Amino acid sequence: MSEERLGYLGKIRLFKRDARLYIAASSIGSLSYGISSVIFNLYLQDAGLPEDFIGFFLSISMFATAAIAFVAGSVSDRMSRKKTILRANAIAFIAVAIQYTVLDQTSLILSQVFIGLTGAFTQVSWSPYITELSTDRERAHLFGFASGLSLLAVLAGNLLGGFLPNLFANLLSIGPEGSLVIPYRFALWLSLIPNAISILLVVPMSRDTPSDSKVRVALGNVKNWGFIGKYAITVSIVGLGAGMIVMFFNLFFANEFAADAELVGIIFAINTVVLSAGNFLAPAMADRIGKVRTVVITEALSVPFLLLIYSAPTIQLAVLGYVTRTVLMNMAGPVSNAFFMEGLAKEERATAVGVVRTGDSLVRGIAANIGGWLLAAGYYRLPYILVSGLYILSIMFFYAFFKQKEAEMQLLKKAELVVEAEEERVPDAT
């Protein structure tokens, strides 16, 4: 059977050792994230920190990422991406451990700065690194499959994050009216174990060859500025909206519907199950209708469910809106990422990701502060109206910018294959 006719499972079988290590590392790291995503904001709130400070605190890492992402991308294109990922993750691990241990505001803010700076280097390095270790025929499936398995790991983490605080509270004989800061902290400490394992799994992955041995910031390697700029605009508009709501879903359910950590964990777990299915299905959908249409259709369908969250009178309807919105808005993420990487040359990929991350992180930082202010003022539902408008704007731009781009990329690939075939037929003149 030709490679073009390989089905979903056939393309998964093409995954080599590096791809499997990447899948394992991202999945185990996602288990750690799943635990902390449920309880970290609740941990800060239970410690007496107000919502506006939490919003400001969360925005610090985004501003730090925005400040360095472009430089990080240019540097990553000219040094070992594997080493960059390992070093950045090790520093981030220490910073996270500090946050889970110390509640002093200065320590929290400083550690968040380091998380943002190291996050910039990992974000701009992972996609180009994996793109270079994979081929066109399985790349979209690799990103989609890794994302789907990671979401299953997040699911397990969500359930653990909801269950562990009550378990530790019972072990410590803390009553229903007692503070959960210590149980939250024990659960967060436990999440550091899979975090460390995920870092270690990167060690045996293949070494990559830098594009240039000189580590410097340079723009000469970037050729597709128009494509990069357009993609960055669409991502930044989405980020401006997402930054107002995504990090505050646990606070939304806790304050609007009096949900405790265990219920929030179950809600997040339900969301993750459905989202995982969406990520597994997204590559197949892209094979059938194309990457650009997949992104446009799924993101457009998410908007009505944002409005459902805004107007939901019961927690059941709010959860329905939350889950469906998240699935539709995010299921095409790996496909969109693969589309972006395929439109770039090898030597400009990390720099391009740096440009995109700079805009996305900057607007998410601004949005996190806006979201925190709105929550502190008691406006837990208003952000969903604002975000709906921003999502619609981003979808319109994405379609207008890229409706012809995918076809052009496919024609270019076919032309390159023809040239390669003709070169192989020409006998060696030497």
Secondary structure in CASP SS format (residue, H / E / C, confidence):
PFRMAT SS
TARGET T0000
AUTHOR 0000-0000-0000
METHOD secondary structure of the structure
MODEL  1
M C 1.00
S C 1.00
E H 1.00
E H 1.00
R H 1.00
L C 1.00
G C 1.00
Y H 1.00
L H 1.00
G H 1.00
K H 1.00
I H 1.00
R C 1.00
L C 1.00
F C 1.00
K C 1.00
R H 1.00
D H 1.00
A H 1.00
R H 1.00
L H 1.00
Y H 1.00
I H 1.00
A H 1.00
A H 1.00
S H 1.00
S H 1.00
I H 1.00
G H 1.00
S H 1.00
L H 1.00
S H 1.00
Y H 1.00
G H 1.00
I H 1.00
S H 1.00
S H 1.00
V H 1.00
I H 1.00
F H 1.00
N H 1.00
L H 1.00
Y H 1.00
L H 1.00
Q H 1.00
D H 1.00
A C 1.00
G C 1.00
L C 1.00
P C 1.00
E H 1.00
D H 1.00
F H 1.00
I H 1.00
G H 1.00
F H 1.00
F H 1.00
L H 1.00
S H 1.00
I H 1.00
S H 1.00
M H 1.00
F H 1.00
A H 1.00
T H 1.00
A H 1.00
A H 1.00
I H 1.00
A H 1.00
F H 1.00
V H 1.00
A H 1.00
G H 1.00
S H 1.00
V H 1.00
S H 1.00
D C 1.00
R C 1.00
M C 1.00
S C 1.00
R H 1.00
K H 1.00
K H 1.00
T H 1.00
I H 1.00
L H 1.00
R H 1.00
A H 1.00
N H 1.00
A H 1.00
I H 1.00
A H 1.00
F H 1.00
I H 1.00
A H 1.00
V H 1.00
A H 1.00
I H 1.00
Q H 1.00
Y C 1.00
T C 1.00
V C 1.00
L C 1.00
D C 1.00
Q H 1.00
T H 1.00
S H 1.00
L H 1.00
I H 1.00
L H 1.00
S H 1.00
Q H 1.00
V H 1.00
F H 1.00
I H 1.00
G H 1.00
L H 1.00
T H 1.00
G H 1.00
A H 1.00
F H 1.00
T H 1.00
Q H 1.00
V H 1.00
S H 1.00
W H 1.00
S H 1.00
P H 1.00
Y H 1.00
I H 1.00
T H 1.00
E H 1.00
L C 1.00
S C 1.00
T C 1.00
D H 1.00
R H 1.00
E H 1.00
R H 1.00
A H 1.00
H H 1.00
L H 1.00
F H 1.00
G H 1.00
F H 1.00
A H 1.00
S H 1.00
G H 1.00
L H 1.00
S H 1.00
L H 1.00
L H 1.00
A H 1.00
V H 1.00
L H 1.00
A H 1.00
G H 1.00
N H 1.00
L H 1.00
L H 1.00
G H 1.00
G H 1.00
F H 1.00
L H 1.00
P H 1.00
N H 1.00
L H 1.00
F H 1.00
A H 1.00
N H 1.00
L H 1.00
L C 1.00
S C 1.00
I C 1.00
G C 1.00
P C 1.00
E C 1.00
G C 1.00
S C 1.00
L C 1.00
V H 1.00
I H 1.00
P H 1.00
Y H 1.00
R H 1.00
F H 1.00
A H 1.00
L H 1.00
W H 1.00
L H 1.00
S H 1.00
L H 1.00
I H 1.00
P H 1.00
N H 1.00
A H 1.00
I H 1.00
S H 1.00
I H 1.00
L H 1.00
L C 1.00
V C 1.00
V C 1.00
P C 1.00
M C 1.00
S C 1.00
R C 1.00
D C 1.00
T C 1.00
P C 1.00
S C 1.00
D C 1.00
S C 1.00
K C 1.00
V C 1.00
R C 1.00
V C 1.00
A C 1.00
L C 1.00
G C 1.00
N C 1.00
V C 1.00
K C 1.00
N C 1.00
W H 1.00
G H 1.00
F H 1.00
I H 1.00
G H 1.00
K H 1.00
Y H 1.00
A H 1.00
I H 1.00
T H 1.00
V H 1.00
S H 1.00
I H 1.00
V H 1.00
G H 1.00
L H 1.00
G H 1.00
A H 1.00
G H 1.00
M H 1.00
I H 1.00
V H 1.00
M H 1.00
F H 1.00
F H 1.00
N H 1.00
L H 1.00
F H 1.00
F H 1.00
A H 1.00
N H 1.00
E H 1.00
F C 1.00
A C 1.00
A C 1.00
D C 1.00
A H 1.00
E H 1.00
L H 1.00
V H 1.00
G H 1.00
I H 1.00
I H 1.00
F H 1.00
A H 1.00
I H 1.00
N H 1.00
T H 1.00
V H 1.00
V H 1.00
L H 1.00
S H 1.00
A H 1.00
G H 1.00
N H 1.00
F H 1.00
L H 1.00
A H 1.00
P H 1.00
A H 1.00
M H 1.00
A H 1.00
D H 1.00
R H 1.00
I H 1.00
G C 1.00
K H 1.00
V H 1.00
R H 1.00
T H 1.00
V H 1.00
V H 1.00
I H 1.00
T H 1.00
E H 1.00
A H 1.00
L H 1.00
S H 1.00
V H 1.00
P H 1.00
F H 1.00
L H 1.00
L H 1.00
L H 1.00
I H 1.00
Y H 1.00
S H 1.00
A C 1.00
P C 1.00
T C 1.00
I H 1.00
Q H 1.00
L H 1.00
A H 1.00
V H 1.00
L H 1.00
G H 1.00
Y H 1.00
V H 1.00
T H 1.00
R H 1.00
T H 1.00
V H 1.00
L H 1.00
M H 1.00
N H 1.00
M C 1.00
A C 1.00
G H 1.00
P H 1.00
V H 1.00
S H 1.00
N H 1.00
A H 1.00
F H 1.00
F H 1.00
M H 1.00
E H 1.00
G C 1.00
L C 1.00
A C 1.00
K H 1.00
E H 1.00
E H 1.00
R H 1.00
A H 1.00
T H 1.00
A H 1.00
V H 1.00
G H 1.00
V H 1.00
V H 1.00
R H 1.00
T H 1.00
G H 1.00
D H 1.00
S H 1.00
L H 1.00
V H 1.00
R H 1.00
G H 1.00
I H 1.00
A H 1.00
A H 1.00
N H 1.00
I H 1.00
G H 1.00
G H 1.00
W H 1.00
L H 1.00
L H 1.00
A H 1.00
A C 1.00
G C 1.00
Y C 1.00
Y C 1.00
R C 1.00
L H 1.00
P H 1.00
Y H 1.00
I H 1.00
L H 1.00
V H 1.00
S H 1.00
G H 1.00
L H 1.00
Y H 1.00
I H 1.00
L H 1.00
S H 1.00
I H 1.00
M H 1.00
F H 1.00
F H 1.00
Y H 1.00
A H 1.00
F H 1.00
F H 1.00
K C 1.00
Q C 1.00
K H 1.00
E H 1.00
A H 1.00
E H 1.00
M H 1.00
Q H 1.00
L H 1.00
L H 1.00
K H 1.00
K H 1.00
A H 1.00
E H 1.00
L H 1.00
V H 1.00
V H 1.00
E H 1.00
A H 1.00
E H 1.00
E H 1.00
E H 1.00
R H 1.00
V C 1.00
P C 1.00
D C 1.00
A C 1.00
T C 1.00
END
